[in-house]
Structure formats: structure tokens, C-alpha cells
């Protein structure tokens, strides 16, 4: 997970540097870096959590079907 976070952060920083050179807008600073860290962390944790969430939803659906009364 740490490698994924680092790679995602590196890509985000590279995109900000690219925008700086293409558009000439100075976005580099502590505030921007903090925002990039938070976005990278949130998206990394979301991607890691998605399979567990899908599995829990599938199990809950199976339990709901198993509890239906038979006629």
C-alpha cells in the first residue's frame, strides 16, 4: 500500500509541475503538497477498501436471500 501511495503522490506532483510549466501558474508550495498528500491518501485507501466493501455487500445479499421464507 505504501508503494501505491508513493507512486500516486509522485504522479500527482508531476502533474502539478507539468501544469506549472504549461500554464505558467505557480502552484508549488506547502499547501499544494499537503492537498496532494491528502488526495493521494484518500484515493489509495478507497481503492484498497473497495474489494472488501464489494465482498461484504455480496455476503449480505446472499444472507438476505437465504433468509427468505420458502413457500
C-alpha positions as CSV (number, residue, x, y, z in Angstrom):
1,X,0.0,0.0,0.0
2,X,2.9,2.4,0.8
3,X,4.3,1.8,-2.7
4,X,0.9,2.6,-4.3
5,X,0.6,5.7,-2.2
6,X,4.1,6.9,-3.1
7,X,3.6,6.3,-6.8
8,X,0.2,8.1,-6.8
9,X,1.8,11.0,-4.9
10,X,4.6,11.1,-7.4
11,X,2.2,11.2,-10.4
12,X,0.2,14.0,-8.8
13,X,3.2,16.1,-8.1
14,X,4.4,15.5,-11.7
15,X,1.0,16.7,-12.9
16,X,1.3,19.9,-10.8
17,X,4.8,20.5,-12.1
18,X,3.5,20.0,-15.7
19,X,0.7,22.5,-15.2
20,X,3.2,24.9,-13.8
21,X,5.3,24.7,-17.0
22,X,2.4,24.6,-19.5
23,X,0.2,27.3,-18.0
24,X,2.8,29.3,-16.1
25,X,0.8,29.1,-12.9
26,X,2.9,28.7,-9.7
27,X,1.1,26.0,-7.7
28,X,4.1,24.7,-5.9
29,X,4.1,25.2,-2.1
30,X,3.3,23.6,1.2
31,X,-0.5,24.0,0.8
32,X,-0.4,22.3,-2.6
33,X,1.8,19.4,-1.4
34,X,-0.5,18.9,1.7
35,X,-3.6,18.7,-0.6
36,X,-1.8,16.3,-3.0
37,X,-0.9,14.1,0.0
38,X,-4.5,14.0,1.3
39,X,-5.9,13.3,-2.2
40,X,-3.4,10.6,-2.8
41,X,-4.1,9.0,0.6
42,X,-7.9,9.1,0.3
43,X,-7.8,7.6,-3.2
44,X,-5.3,4.9,-2.2
45,X,-7.4,3.9,0.8
46,X,-10.6,3.9,-1.3
47,X,-9.1,1.6,-3.9
48,X,-7.8,-0.7,-1.1
49,X,-11.2,-0.7,0.6
50,X,-13.4,-1.3,-2.5
51,X,-12.9,-5.1,-2.7
52,X,-13.7,-5.6,0.9
53,X,-16.8,-3.5,0.6
54,X,-18.0,-5.4,-2.5
55,X,-17.4,-8.7,-0.7
56,X,-19.4,-7.6,2.3
57,X,-22.3,-6.4,0.0
58,X,-22.3,-9.8,-1.7
59,X,-22.3,-11.7,1.6
60,X,-25.1,-9.5,2.9
61,X,-27.2,-10.1,-0.3
62,X,-26.6,-13.9,0.0
63,X,-27.7,-13.9,3.6
64,X,-30.8,-11.9,2.7
65,X,-31.7,-14.4,0.0
66,X,-31.0,-17.3,2.4
67,X,-33.4,-15.9,5.0
68,X,-36.3,-15.5,2.6
69,X,-39.2,-17.8,3.7
70,X,-39.9,-20.7,1.4
71,X,-43.5,-21.2,0.2
